[in-house]
Amino acid sequence: MKKIGIGLFVLVLIAWMLKDTFKSSGIDQLKGGFTEIAKYRNENNTGPVQRIYAVTVKDTAQAELLKYGNAMPHTKYGNTKVYFFLNVQDTPKKLYPGKVNFEPQFNTLCFARYEKSAMGNVGLVKWPYR
């Protein structure tokens, strides 16, 4: 009888863990209507990894920009940047490594920039090019 109780407990525990796995929230469930337009990742797997994303947002008033940025991949000692643009505007289709990540003509269209540094520090700047 004791073995049946332990087996039942283990079975319930496994079912509970599977339920949580399949019901976990993803980027699609965040408020704001995010669409990834372009991305860049350098091929250097032995040093700092740079990840850069250009994303459009439908609803900037309710957009969960920080949550979106935190959900993006990040590598220890790497850098992740997400540039947010309005859904109705032109956005960069190609991104570049370094300090300037897209053509300067898009600077005024970028309404927010998320960055997670190599040491894990997170920052969100609204209108970074004004």
N, CA, C and O atoms as a printed pandas DataFrame, in Angstrom:
     atom_number atom_name residue_name chain_id  residue_number  x_coord  y_coord  z_coord
0              1         N          MET        A               1    0.819   -1.190    0.000
1              2        CA          MET        A               1    0.000    0.000    0.000
2              3         C          MET        A               1    0.867    1.259    0.000
3              4         O          MET        A               1    0.526    2.262   -0.627
4              5         N          LYS        A               2    1.997    1.191    0.714
5              6        CA          LYS        A               2    2.897    2.326    0.792
6              7         C          LYS        A               2    3.520    2.612   -0.574
7              8         O          LYS        A               2    3.710    3.773   -0.939
8              9         N          LYS        A               3    3.840    1.550   -1.335
9             10        CA          LYS        A               3    4.430    1.715   -2.663
10            11         C          LYS        A               3    3.444    2.360   -3.630
11            12         O          LYS        A               3    3.847    3.145   -4.489
12            13         N          ILE        A               4    2.171    2.044   -3.503
13            14        CA          ILE        A               4    1.142    2.639   -4.365
14            15         C          ILE        A               4    1.026    4.140   -4.070
15            16         O          ILE        A               4    0.879    4.942   -4.991
16            17         N          GLY        A               5    1.090    4.513   -2.808
17            18        CA          GLY        A               5    1.027    5.925   -2.423
18            19         C          GLY        A               5    2.215    6.713   -2.954
19            20         O          GLY        A               5    2.053    7.832   -3.441
20            21         N          ILE        A               6    3.395    6.140   -2.864
21            22        CA          ILE        A               6    4.594    6.811   -3.376
22            23         C          ILE        A               6    4.520    6.912   -4.899
23            24         O          ILE        A               6    4.862    7.947   -5.471
24            25         N          GLY        A               7    4.077    5.843   -5.552
25            26        CA          GLY        A               7    3.934    5.853   -7.014
26            27         C          GLY        A               7    2.924    6.887   -7.462
27            28         O          GLY        A               7    3.147    7.586   -8.450
28            29         N          LEU        A               8    1.815    6.992   -6.748
29            30        CA          LEU        A               8    0.790    7.977   -7.071
30            31         C          LEU        A               8    1.325    9.392   -6.869
31            32         O          LEU        A               8    1.055   10.272   -7.685
32            33         N          PHE        A               9    2.072    9.621   -5.802
33            34        CA          PHE        A               9    2.678   10.923   -5.545
34            35         C          PHE        A               9    3.636   11.304   -6.670
35            36         O          PHE        A               9    3.605   12.437   -7.150
36            37         N          VAL        A              10    4.480   10.379   -7.093
37            38        CA          VAL        A              10    5.432   10.637   -8.177
38            39         C          VAL        A              10    4.682   10.944   -9.467
39            40         O          VAL        A              10    5.069   11.855  -10.199
40            41         N          LEU        A              11    3.637   10.217   -9.754
41            42        CA          LEU        A              11    2.833   10.428  -10.964
42            43         C          LEU        A              11    2.184   11.810  -10.960
43            44         O          LEU        A              11    2.180   12.491  -11.986
44            45         N          VAL        A              12    1.639   12.229   -9.826
45            46        CA          VAL        A              12    1.029   13.555   -9.707
46            47         C          VAL        A              12    2.098   14.637   -9.870
47            48         O          VAL        A              12    1.852   15.651  -10.522
48            49         N          LEU        A              13    3.264   14.433   -9.293
49            50        CA          LEU        A              13    4.356   15.394   -9.404
50            51         C          LEU        A              13    4.805   15.550  -10.861
51            52         O          LEU        A              13    5.033   16.671  -11.316
52            53         N          ILE        A              14    4.931   14.465  -11.579
53            54        CA          ILE        A              14    5.313   14.510  -12.998
54            55         C          ILE        A              14    4.240   15.216  -13.822
55            56         O          ILE        A              14    4.568   16.026  -14.688
56            57         N          ALA        A              15    2.990   14.930  -13.574
57            58        CA          ALA        A              15    1.887   15.582  -14.298
58            59         C          ALA        A              15    1.889   17.083  -14.042
59            60         O          ALA        A              15    1.681   17.868  -14.967
60            61         N          TRP        A              16    2.122   17.489  -12.798
61            62        CA          TRP        A              16    2.165   18.909  -12.452
62            63         C          TRP        A              16    3.315   19.607  -13.174
63            64         O          TRP        A              16    3.137   20.717  -13.674
64            65         N          MET        A              17    4.487   18.981  -13.239
65            66        CA          MET        A              17    5.640   19.569  -13.922
66            67         C          MET        A              17    5.382   19.671  -15.429
67            68         O          MET        A              17    5.744   20.676  -16.041
68            69         N          LEU        A              18    4.774   18.670  -16.029
69            70        CA          LEU        A              18    4.462   18.720  -17.456
70            71         C          LEU        A              18    3.444   19.812  -17.770
71            72         O          LEU        A              18    3.551   20.482  -18.798
72            73         N          LYS        A              19    2.461   19.995  -16.894
73            74        CA          LYS        A              19    1.463   21.045  -17.097
74            75         C          LYS        A              19    2.138   22.411  -17.115
75            76         O          LYS        A              19    1.842   23.235  -17.981
76            77         N          ASP        A              20    3.024   22.656  -16.187
77            78        CA          ASP        A              20    3.749   23.922  -16.137
78            79         C          ASP        A              20    4.630   24.118  -17.367
79            80         O          ASP        A              20    4.769   25.237  -17.860
80            81         N          THR        A              21    5.213   23.053  -17.853
81            82        CA          THR        A              21    6.078   23.140  -19.037
82            83         C          THR        A              21    5.285   23.574  -20.263
83            84         O          THR        A              21    5.743   24.424  -21.026
84            85         N          PHE        A              22    4.125   23.011  -20.457
85            86        CA          PHE        A              22    3.345   23.311  -21.652
86            87         C          PHE        A              22    2.528   24.593  -21.539
87            88         O          PHE        A              22    2.088   25.131  -22.555
88            89         N          LYS        A              23    2.320   25.084  -20.341
89            90        CA          LYS        A              23    1.545   26.311  -20.171
90            91         C          LYS        A              23    2.422   27.536  -19.933
91            92         O          LYS        A              23    1.898   28.614  -19.653
92            93         N          SER        A              24    3.740   27.398  -20.038
93            94        CA          SER        A              24    4.607   28.547  -19.794
94            95         C          SER        A              24    4.387   29.613  -20.859
95            96         O          SER        A              24    4.151   29.313  -22.029
96            97         N          SER        A              25    4.471   30.863  -20.420
97            98        CA          SER        A              25    4.211   31.960  -21.338
98            99         C          SER        A              25    5.429   32.201  -22.221
99           100         O          SER        A              25    6.565   31.956  -21.816
100          101         N          GLY        A              26    5.176   32.683  -23.428
101          102        CA          GLY        A              26    6.238   32.977  -24.372
102          103         C          GLY        A              26    6.136   34.407  -24.857
103          104         O          GLY        A              26    5.289   35.175  -24.402
104          105         N          ILE        A              27    7.004   34.753  -25.780
105          106        CA          ILE        A              27    7.035   36.104  -26.324
106          107         C          ILE        A              27    5.716   36.452  -27.004
107          108         O          ILE        A              27    5.294   37.608  -26.967
108          109         N          ASP        A              28    5.067   35.490  -27.614
109          110        CA          ASP        A              28    3.805   35.733  -28.315
110          111         C          ASP        A              28    2.705   36.217  -27.377
111          112         O          ASP        A              28    1.750   36.853  -27.825
112          113         N          GLN        A              29    2.823   35.928  -26.093
113          114        CA          GLN        A              29    1.779   36.295  -25.144
114          115         C          GLN        A              29    2.027   37.645  -24.464
115          116         O          GLN        A              29    1.211   38.084  -23.654
116          117         N          LEU        A              30    3.136   38.303  -24.782
117          118        CA          LEU        A              30    3.411   39.614  -24.208
118          119         C          LEU        A              30    2.562   40.687  -24.881
119          120         O          LEU        A              30    2.247   40.593  -26.067
120          121         N          LYS        A              31    2.198   41.703  -24.112
121          122        CA          LYS        A              31    1.415   42.812  -24.658
122          123         C          LYS        A              31    2.300   43.679  -25.538
123          124         O          LYS        A              31    3.457   43.932  -25.203
124          125         N          GLY        A              32    1.765   44.130  -26.651
125          126        CA          GLY        A              32    2.486   45.053  -27.520
126          127         C          GLY        A              32    2.504   44.649  -28.974
127          128         O          GLY        A              32    2.677   45.509  -29.838
128          129         N          GLY        A              33    2.333   43.382  -29.278
129          130        CA          GLY        A              33    2.342   42.937  -30.674
130          131         C          GLY        A              33    3.726   43.023  -31.307
131          132         O          GLY        A              33    3.929   43.795  -32.244
132          133         N          PHE        A              34    4.664   42.254  -30.813
133          134        CA          PHE        A              34    6.047   42.286  -31.276
134          135         C          PHE        A              34    6.248   41.440  -32.532
135          136         O          PHE        A              34    5.703   40.342  -32.648
136          137         N          THR        A              35    7.042   41.971  -33.478
137          138        CA          THR        A              35    7.429   41.225  -34.674
138          139         C          THR        A              35    8.917   41.456  -34.918
139          140         O          THR        A              35    9.364   42.591  -35.086
140          141         N          GLU        A              36    9.667   40.374  -34.935
141          142        CA          GLU        A              36   11.104   40.483  -35.199
142          143         C          GLU        A              36   11.323   40.696  -36.693
143          144         O          GLU        A              36   10.851   39.911  -37.515
144          145         N          ILE        A              37   12.046   41.767  -37.040
145          146        CA          ILE        A              37   12.291   42.113  -38.439
146          147         C          ILE        A              37   13.678   41.673  -38.882
147          148         O          ILE        A              37   13.835   41.133  -39.977
148          149         N          ALA        A              38   14.678   41.896  -38.049
149          150        CA          ALA        A              38   16.047   41.535  -38.407
150          151         C          ALA        A              38   16.803   41.122  -37.157
151          152         O          ALA        A              38   16.474   41.542  -36.048
152          153         N          LYS        A              39   17.830   40.285  -37.354
153          154        CA          LYS        A              39   18.672   39.902  -36.223
154          155         C          LYS        A              39   20.093   39.655  -36.705
155          156         O          LYS        A              39   20.338   39.335  -37.868
156          157         N          TYR        A              40   21.013   39.815  -35.773
157          158        CA          TYR        A              40   22.426   39.581  -36.051
158          159         C          TYR        A              40   23.020   38.837  -34.866
159          160         O          TYR        A              40   22.723   39.149  -33.713
160          161         N          ARG        A              41   23.857   37.857  -35.155
161          162        CA          ARG        A              41   24.625   37.167  -34.121
162          163         C          ARG        A              41   25.983   36.862  -34.718
163          164         O          ARG        A              41   26.082   36.229  -35.769
164          165         N          ASN        A              42   27.032   37.314  -34.045
165          166        CA          ASN        A              42   28.360   37.032  -34.573
166          167         C          ASN        A              42   28.688   35.552  -34.400
167          168         O          ASN        A              42   28.085   34.863  -33.577
168          169         N          GLU        A              43   29.623   35.087  -35.166
169          170        CA          GLU        A              43   29.964   33.666  -35.167
170          171         C          GLU        A              43   31.068   33.323  -34.169
171          172         O          GLU        A              43   31.553   32.192  -34.162
172          173         N          ASN        A              44   31.470   34.263  -33.335
173          174        CA          ASN        A              44   32.551   34.036  -32.397
174          175         C          ASN        A              44   32.028   33.288  -31.172
175          176         O          ASN        A              44   31.445   33.896  -30.274
176          177         N          ASN        A              45   32.232   31.992  -31.134
177          178        CA          ASN        A              45   31.746   31.208  -30.006
178          179         C          ASN        A              45   32.772   31.095  -28.880
179          180         O          ASN        A              45   32.471   30.511  -27.839
180          181         N          THR        A              46   33.968   31.636  -29.064
181          182        CA          THR        A              46   34.976   31.561  -28.016
182          183         C          THR        A              46   35.109   32.878  -27.264
183          184         O          THR        A              46   35.729   32.908  -26.201
184          185         N          GLY        A              47   34.561   33.939  -27.767
185          186        CA          GLY        A              47   34.662   35.248  -27.119
186          187         C          GLY        A              47   33.293   35.828  -26.901
187          188         O          GLY        A              47   32.305   35.094  -26.856
188          189         N          PRO        A              48   33.215   37.148  -26.762
189          190        CA          PRO        A              48   31.914   37.788  -26.535
190          191         C          PRO        A              48   30.968   37.574  -27.724
191          192         O          PRO        A              48   31.341   37.793  -28.876
192          193         N          VAL        A              49   29.775   37.156  -27.430
193          194        CA          VAL        A              49   28.755   36.949  -28.455
194          195         C          VAL        A              49   27.871   38.189  -28.499
195          196         O          VAL        A              49   27.346   38.619  -27.472
196          197         N          GLN        A              50   27.710   38.761  -29.683
197          198        CA          GLN        A              50   26.827   39.913  -29.862
198          199         C          GLN        A              50   25.529   39.436  -30.493
199          200         O          GLN        A              50   25.534   38.776  -31.532
200          201         N          ARG        A              51   24.428   39.776  -29.857
201          202        CA          ARG        A              51   23.103   39.514  -30.424
202          203         C          ARG        A              51   22.405   40.859  -30.561
203          204         O          ARG        A              51   22.325   41.629  -29.603
204          205         N          ILE        A              52   21.902   41.134  -31.761
205          206        CA          ILE        A              52   21.240   42.409  -32.036
206          207         C          ILE        A              52   19.925   42.103  -32.750
207          208         O          ILE        A              52   19.890   41.297  -33.681
208          209         N          TYR        A              53   18.847   42.748  -32.311
209          210        CA          TYR        A              53   17.524   42.512  -32.887
210          211         C          TYR        A              53   16.860   43.838  -33.234
211          212         O          TYR        A              53   16.997   44.819  -32.503
212          213         N          ALA        A              54   16.141   43.861  -34.353
213          214        CA          ALA        A              54   15.258   44.973  -34.713
214          215         C          ALA        A              54   13.833   44.431  -34.669
215          216         O          ALA        A              54   13.509   43.454  -35.344
216          217         N          VAL        A              55   12.989   45.074  -33.870
217          218        CA          VAL        A              55   11.647   44.559  -33.601
218          219         C          VAL        A              55   10.636   45.677  -33.786
219          220         O          VAL        A              55   10.877   46.813  -33.378
220          221         N          THR        A              56    9.499   45.354  -34.405
221          222        CA          THR        A              56    8.413   46.331  -34.480
222          223         C          THR        A              56    7.401   46.043  -33.373
223          224         O          THR        A              56    7.256   44.912  -32.910
224          225         N          VAL        A              57    6.703   47.114  -32.964
225          226        CA          VAL        A              57    5.718   47.027  -31.896
226          227         C          VAL        A              57    4.433   47.678  -32.383
227          228         O          VAL        A              57    4.461   48.785  -32.921
228          229         N          LYS        A              58    3.309   46.998  -32.199
229          230        CA          LYS        A              58    2.011   47.551  -32.618
230          231         C          LYS        A              58    1.467   48.554  -31.621
231          232         O          LYS        A              58    0.971   49.610  -32.014
232          233         N          ASP        A              59    1.553   48.240  -30.327
233          234        CA          ASP        A              59    0.952   49.072  -29.282
234          235         C          ASP        A              59    2.037   49.476  -28.288
235          236         O          ASP        A              59    2.375   48.708  -27.388
236          237         N          THR        A              60    2.579   50.677  -28.449
237          238        CA          THR        A              60    3.667   51.117  -27.575
238          239         C          THR        A              60    3.189   51.475  -26.175
239          240         O          THR        A              60    3.976   51.447  -25.229
240          241         N          ALA        A              61    1.918   51.809  -26.028
241          242        CA          ALA        A              61    1.400   52.212  -24.720
242          243         C          ALA        A              61    1.412   51.047  -23.730
243          244         O          ALA        A              61    1.696   51.240  -22.548
244          245         N          GLN        A              62    1.106   49.847  -24.204
245          246        CA          GLN        A              62    1.045   48.689  -23.326
246          247         C          GLN        A              62    2.172   47.691  -23.565
247          248         O          GLN        A              62    2.188   46.623  -22.952
248          249         N          ALA        A              63    3.100   48.015  -24.431
249          250        CA          ALA        A              63    4.173   47.083  -24.791
250          251         C          ALA        A              63    5.042   46.752  -23.581
251          252         O          ALA        A              63    5.462   47.638  -22.836
252          253         N          GLU        A              64    5.296   45.480  -23.406
253          254        CA          GLU        A              64    6.135   45.002  -22.315
254          255         C          GLU        A              64    7.572   44.869  -22.840
255          256         O          GLU        A              64    8.081   43.766  -23.040
256          257         N          LEU        A              65    8.199   46.016  -23.052
257          258        CA          LEU        A              65    9.514   46.061  -23.679
258          259         C          LEU        A              65   10.579   45.360  -22.841
259          260         O          LEU        A              65   11.389   44.603  -23.376
260          261         N          LEU        A              66   10.583   45.601  -21.558
261          262        CA          LEU        A              66   11.580   44.999  -20.684
262          263         C          LEU        A              66   11.429   43.477  -20.639
263          264         O          LEU        A              66   12.419   42.747  -20.678
264          265         N          LYS        A              67   10.203   43.013  -20.556
265          266        CA          LYS        A              67    9.965   41.562  -20.545
266          267         C          LYS        A              67   10.391   40.933  -21.868
267          268         O          LYS        A              67   10.942   39.832  -21.887
268          269         N          TYR        A              68   10.135   41.635  -22.978
269          270        CA          TYR        A              68   10.553   41.124  -24.278
270          271         C          TYR        A              68   12.077   41.009  -24.328
271          272         O          TYR        A              68   12.613   39.976  -24.728
272          273         N          GLY        A              69   12.763   42.061  -23.926
273          274        CA          GLY        A              69   14.219   42.036  -23.929
274          275         C          GLY        A              69   14.789   40.941  -23.037
275          276         O          GLY        A              69   15.740   40.257  -23.413
276          277         N          ASN        A              70   14.205   40.780  -21.862
277          278        CA          ASN        A              70   14.672   39.740  -20.940
278          279         C          ASN        A              70   14.442   38.334  -21.480
279          280         O          ASN        A              70   15.144   37.401  -21.090
280          281         N          ALA        A              71   13.466   38.171  -22.373
281          282        CA          ALA        A              71   13.175   36.854  -22.948
282          283         C          ALA        A              71   14.111   36.492  -24.098
283          284         O          ALA        A              71   14.143   35.339  -24.528
284          285         N          MET        A              72   14.870   37.460  -24.597
285          286        CA          MET        A              72   15.779   37.189  -25.710
286          287         C          MET        A              72   17.013   36.437  -25.215
287          288         O          MET        A              72   17.413   36.584  -24.060
288          289         N          PRO        A              73   17.619   35.624  -26.100
289          290        CA          PRO        A              73   18.809   34.859  -25.688
290          291         C          PRO        A              73   19.949   35.784  -25.265
291          292         O          PRO        A              73   20.131   36.868  -25.819
292          293         N          HIS        A              74   20.699   35.335  -24.284
293          294        CA          HIS        A              74   21.857   36.094  -23.796
294          295         C          HIS        A              74   22.929   35.100  -23.378
295          296         O          HIS        A              74   22.635   34.062  -22.784
296          297         N          THR        A              75   24.163   35.427  -23.694
297          298        CA          THR        A              75   25.298   34.589  -23.343
298          299         C          THR        A              75   26.139   35.311  -22.301
299          300         O          THR        A              75   26.380   36.513  -22.412
300          301         N          LYS        A              76   26.579   34.584  -21.301
301          302        CA          LYS        A              76   27.443   35.176  -20.283
302          303         C          LYS        A              76   28.652   35.795  -20.966
303          304         O          LYS        A              76   29.275   35.169  -21.823
304          305         N          TYR        A              77   28.979   37.002  -20.594
305          306        CA          TYR        A              77   30.056   37.810  -21.177
306          307         C          TYR        A              77   29.748   38.241  -22.605
307          308         O          TYR        A              77   30.638   38.724  -23.305
308          309         N          GLY        A              78   28.507   38.075  -23.049
309          310        CA          GLY        A              78   28.067   38.556  -24.349
310          311         C          GLY        A              78   27.224   39.804  -24.173
311          312         O          GLY        A              78   27.086   40.320  -23.064
312          313         N          ASN        A              79   26.659   40.287  -25.272
313          314        CA          ASN        A              79   25.860   41.499  -25.245
314          315         C          ASN        A              79   24.620   41.275  -26.102
315          316         O          ASN        A              79   24.719   40.771  -27.220
316          317         N          THR        A              80   23.464   41.645  -25.587
317          318        CA          THR        A              80   22.213   41.533  -26.323
318          319         C          THR        A              80   21.581   42.915  -26.409
319          320         O          THR        A              80   21.401   43.590  -25.396
320          321         N          LYS        A              81   21.245   43.333  -27.633
321          322        CA          LYS        A              81   20.558   44.616  -27.850
322          323         C          LYS        A              81   19.288   44.352  -28.641
323          324         O          LYS        A              81   19.271   43.546  -29.571
324          325         N          VAL        A              82   18.221   45.051  -28.253
325          326        CA          VAL        A              82   16.960   44.991  -28.990
326          327         C          VAL        A              82   16.549   46.432  -29.280
327          328         O          VAL        A              82   16.402   47.245  -28.367
328          329         N          TYR        A              83   16.367   46.735  -30.563
329          330        CA          TYR        A              83   15.908   48.057  -30.992
330          331         C          TYR        A              83   14.435   47.943  -31.351
331          332         O          TYR        A              83   14.047   47.087  -32.146
332          333         N          PHE        A              84   13.612   48.813  -30.761
333          334        CA          PHE        A              84   12.166   48.782  -30.976
334          335         C          PHE        A              84   11.744   49.916  -31.910
335          336         O          PHE        A              84   12.155   51.065  -31.745
336          337         N          PHE        A              85   10.918   49.568  -32.890
337          338        CA          PHE        A              85   10.394   50.515  -33.873
338          339         C          PHE        A              85    8.881   50.384  -33.915
339          340         O          PHE        A              85    8.328   49.334  -33.586
340          341         N          LEU        A              86    8.210   51.472  -34.327
341          342        CA          LEU        A              86    6.760   51.404  -34.508
342          343         C          LEU        A              86    6.442   50.495  -35.682
343          344         O          LEU        A              86    7.204   50.414  -36.645
344          345         N          ASN        A              87    5.323   49.821  -35.592
345          346        CA          ASN        A              87    4.912   48.867  -36.624
346          347         C          ASN        A              87    4.611   49.540  -37.962
347          348         O          ASN        A              87    4.697   48.889  -39.003
348          349         N          VAL        A              88    4.263   50.810  -37.957
349          350        CA          VAL        A              88    3.850   51.499  -39.189
350          351         C          VAL        A              88    5.017   52.145  -39.923
351          352         O          VAL        A              88    4.827   52.684  -41.013
352          353         N          GLN        A              89    6.211   52.106  -39.360
353          354        CA          GLN        A              89    7.351   52.780  -39.955
354          355         C          GLN        A              89    8.308   51.787  -40.612
355          356         O          GLN        A              89    8.245   50.579  -40.385
356          357         N          ASP        A              90    9.188   52.343  -41.429
357          358        CA          ASP        A              90   10.239   51.557  -42.047
358          359         C          ASP        A              90   11.242   51.155  -40.963
359          360         O          ASP        A              90   11.512   51.927  -40.044
360          361         N          THR        A              91   11.780   49.965  -41.075
361          362        CA          THR        A              91   12.742   49.469  -40.093
362          363         C          THR        A              91   13.970   48.905  -40.804
363          364         O          THR        A              91   13.889   48.524  -41.972
364          365         N          PRO        A              92   15.092   48.850  -40.116
365          366        CA          PRO        A              92   16.288   48.287  -40.752
366          367         C          PRO        A              92   16.111   46.792  -41.031
367          368         O          PRO        A              92   15.593   46.047  -40.199
368          369         N          LYS        A              93   16.541   46.382  -42.189
369          370        CA          LYS        A              93   16.458   44.967  -42.571
370          371         C          LYS        A              93   17.782   44.251  -42.347
371          372         O          LYS        A              93   17.843   43.022  -42.368
372          373         N          LYS        A              94   18.854   45.036  -42.130
373          374        CA          LYS        A              94   20.182   44.467  -41.906
374          375         C          LYS        A              94   20.817   45.154  -40.688
375          376         O          LYS        A              94   20.763   46.375  -40.543
376          377         N          LEU        A              95   21.414   44.339  -39.826
377          378        CA          LEU        A              95   22.057   44.837  -38.616
378          379         C          LEU        A              95   23.546   44.521  -38.658
379          380         O          LEU        A              95   23.972   43.559  -39.296
380          381         N          TYR        A              96   24.338   45.352  -37.963
381          382        CA          TYR        A              96   25.796   45.242  -37.997
382          383         C          TYR        A              96   26.352   45.191  -36.575
383          384         O          TYR        A              96   25.747   45.746  -35.659
384          385         N          PRO        A              97   27.489   44.535  -36.380
385          386        CA          PRO        A              97   28.115   44.515  -35.052
386          387         C          PRO        A              97   28.787   45.852  -34.751
387          388         O          PRO        A              97   28.969   46.684  -35.639
388          389         N          GLY        A              98   29.148   46.040  -33.499
389          390        CA          GLY        A              98   29.862   47.256  -33.097
390          391         C          GLY        A              98   28.956   48.257  -32.421
391          392         O          GLY        A              98   27.899   47.906  -31.897
392          393         N          LYS        A              99   29.382   49.514  -32.437
393          394        CA          LYS        A              99   28.622   50.574  -31.763
394          395         C          LYS        A              99   27.440   51.060  -32.587
395          396         O          LYS        A              99   26.397   51.394  -32.025
396          397         N          VAL        A             100   27.581   51.107  -33.916
397          398        CA          VAL        A             100   26.490   51.511  -34.810
398          399         C          VAL        A             100   25.923   50.236  -35.420
399          400         O          VAL        A             100   26.598   49.556  -36.194
400          401         N          ASN        A             101   24.669   49.911  -35.067
401          402        CA          ASN        A             101   24.106   48.627  -35.448
402          403         C          ASN        A             101   23.183   48.642  -36.659
403          404         O          ASN        A             101   22.797   47.585  -37.158
404          405         N          PHE        A             102   22.825   49.840  -37.139
405          406        CA          PHE        A             102   21.998   49.935  -38.348
406          407         C          PHE        A             102   22.244   51.293  -38.992
407          408         O          PHE        A             102   22.890   52.167  -38.414
408          409         N          GLU        A             103   21.715   51.451  -40.204
409          410        CA          GLU        A             103   21.917   52.699  -40.955
410          411         C          GLU        A             103   21.373   53.889  -40.161
411          412         O          GLU        A             103   20.299   53.793  -39.566
412          413         N          PRO        A             104   22.104   55.009  -40.145
413          414        CA          PRO        A             104   21.699   56.187  -39.355
414          415         C          PRO        A             104   20.333   56.762  -39.735
415          416         O          PRO        A             104   19.728   57.466  -38.927
416          417         N          GLN        A             105   19.840   56.489  -40.924
417          418        CA          GLN        A             105   18.537   57.010  -41.340
418          419         C          GLN        A             105   17.399   56.476  -40.470
419          420         O          GLN        A             105   16.321   57.069  -40.433
420          421         N          PHE        A             106   17.623   55.375  -39.778
421          422        CA          PHE        A             106   16.600   54.784  -38.917
422          423         C          PHE        A             106   16.666   55.279  -37.476
423          424         O          PHE        A             106   15.811   54.917  -36.668
424          425         N          ASN        A             107   17.655   56.093  -37.137
425          426        CA          ASN        A             107   17.842   56.538  -35.750
426          427         C          ASN        A             107   16.603   57.213  -35.170
427          428         O          ASN        A             107   16.206   56.905  -34.047
428          429         N          THR        A             108   15.995   58.117  -35.909
429          430        CA          THR        A             108   14.840   58.853  -35.380
430          431         C          THR        A             108   13.581   57.983  -35.289
431          432         O          THR        A             108   12.619   58.360  -34.621
432          433         N          LEU        A             109   13.581   56.840  -35.944
433          434        CA          LEU        A             109   12.428   55.940  -35.917
434          435         C          LEU        A             109   12.482   54.944  -34.765
435          436         O          LEU        A             109   11.479   54.301  -34.453
436          437         N          CYS        A             110   13.631   54.814  -34.142
437          438        CA          CYS        A             110   13.813   53.882  -33.025
438          439         C          CYS        A             110   13.294   54.542  -31.747
439          440         O          CYS        A             110   13.851   55.545  -31.301
440          441         N          PHE        A             111   12.227   53.986  -31.152
441          442        CA          PHE        A             111   11.653   54.630  -29.972
442          443         C          PHE        A             111   12.156   54.038  -28.653
443          444         O          PHE        A             111   11.897   54.600  -27.589
444          445         N          ALA        A             112   12.868   52.915  -28.713
445          446        CA          ALA        A             112   13.426   52.353  -27.477
446          447         C          ALA        A             112   14.559   51.388  -27.808
447          448         O          ALA        A             112   14.596   50.781  -28.878
448          449         N          ARG        A             113   15.488   51.267  -26.847
449          450        CA          ARG        A             113   16.586   50.308  -26.994
450          451         C          ARG        A             113   16.773   49.581  -25.670
451          452         O          ARG        A             113   16.934   50.197  -24.616
452          453         N          TYR        A             114   16.748   48.268  -25.753
453          454        CA          TYR        A             114   17.013   47.403  -24.603
454          455         C          TYR        A             114   18.430   46.868  -24.761
455          456         O          TYR        A             114   18.842   46.507  -25.863
456          457         N          GLU        A             115   19.176   46.817  -23.663
457          458        CA          GLU        A             115   20.511   46.244  -23.732
458          459         C          GLU        A             115   20.818   45.475  -22.456
459          460         O          GLU        A             115   20.586   45.948  -21.343
460          461         N          LYS        A             116   21.350   44.271  -22.655
461          462        CA          LYS        A             116   21.844   43.463  -21.545
462          463         C          LYS        A             116   23.336   43.303  -21.767
463          464         O          LYS        A             116   23.767   42.736  -22.772
464          465         N          SER        A             117   24.118   43.803  -20.828
465          466        CA          SER        A             117   25.566   43.859  -20.993
466          467         C          SER        A             117   26.224   42.517  -20.683
467          468         O          SER        A             117   25.568   41.555  -20.286
468          469         N          ALA        A             118   27.528   42.487  -20.875
469          470        CA          ALA        A             118   28.308   41.277  -20.629
470          471         C          ALA        A             118   28.241   40.835  -19.169
471          472         O          ALA        A             118   28.369   39.647  -18.874
472          473         N          MET        A             119   28.046   41.769  -18.271
473          474        CA          MET        A             119   27.974   41.430  -16.853
474          475         C          MET        A             119   26.540   41.211  -16.371
475          476         O          MET        A             119   26.310   41.016  -15.177
476          477         N          GLY        A             120   25.583   41.243  -17.286
477          478        CA          GLY        A             120   24.190   40.985  -16.937
478          479         C          GLY        A             120   23.394   42.215  -16.547
479          480         O          GLY        A             120   22.240   42.093  -16.136
480          481         N          ASN        A             121   23.979   43.397  -16.663
481          482        CA          ASN        A             121   23.240   44.628  -16.363
482          483         C          ASN        A             121   22.238   44.905  -17.471
483          484         O          ASN        A             121   22.557   44.775  -18.652
484          485         N          VAL        A             122   21.033   45.283  -17.089
485          486        CA          VAL        A             122   19.953   45.506  -18.041
486          487         C          VAL        A             122   19.596   46.981  -18.068
487          488         O          VAL        A             122   19.540   47.638  -17.028
488          489         N          GLY        A             123   19.354   47.500  -19.275
489          490        CA          GLY        A             123   18.937   48.886  -19.417
490          491         C          GLY        A             123   17.926   49.037  -20.535
491          492         O          GLY        A             123   18.022   48.372  -21.566
492          493         N          LEU        A             124   16.956   49.915  -20.326
493          494        CA          LEU        A             124   15.964   50.238  -21.343
494          495         C          LEU        A             124   15.935   51.751  -21.478
495          496         O          LEU        A             124   15.650   52.461  -20.513
496          497         N          VAL        A             125   16.228   52.242  -22.672
497          498        CA          VAL        A             125   16.271   53.683  -22.924
498          499         C          VAL        A             125   15.206   54.025  -23.956
499          500         O          VAL        A             125   15.185   53.453  -25.046
500          501         N          LYS        A             126   14.324   54.955  -23.614
501          502        CA          LYS        A             126   13.322   55.431  -24.578
502          503         C          LYS        A             126   13.919   56.544  -25.404
503          504         O          LYS        A             126   14.627   57.399  -24.872
504          505         N          TRP        A             127   13.648   56.550  -26.687
505          506        CA          TRP        A             127   14.154   57.519  -27.653
506          507         C          TRP        A             127   15.674   57.703  -27.499
507          508         O          TRP        A             127   16.128   58.795  -27.155
508          509         N          PRO        A             128   16.448   56.663  -27.747
509          510        CA          PRO        A             128   17.895   56.716  -27.519
510          511         C          PRO        A             128   18.649   57.648  -28.461
511          512         O          PRO        A             128   19.798   57.995  -28.186
512          513         N          TYR        A             129   18.038   58.056  -29.552
513          514        CA          TYR        A             129   18.753   58.891  -30.532
514          515         C          TYR        A             129   18.232   60.323  -30.589
515          516         O          TYR        A             129   18.483   61.033  -31.562
516          517         N          ARG        A             130   17.521   60.746  -29.574
517          518        CA          ARG        A             130   17.034   62.132  -29.521
518          519         C          ARG        A             130   17.841   62.935  -28.569
519          520         O          ARG        A             130   17.582   64.125  -28.389
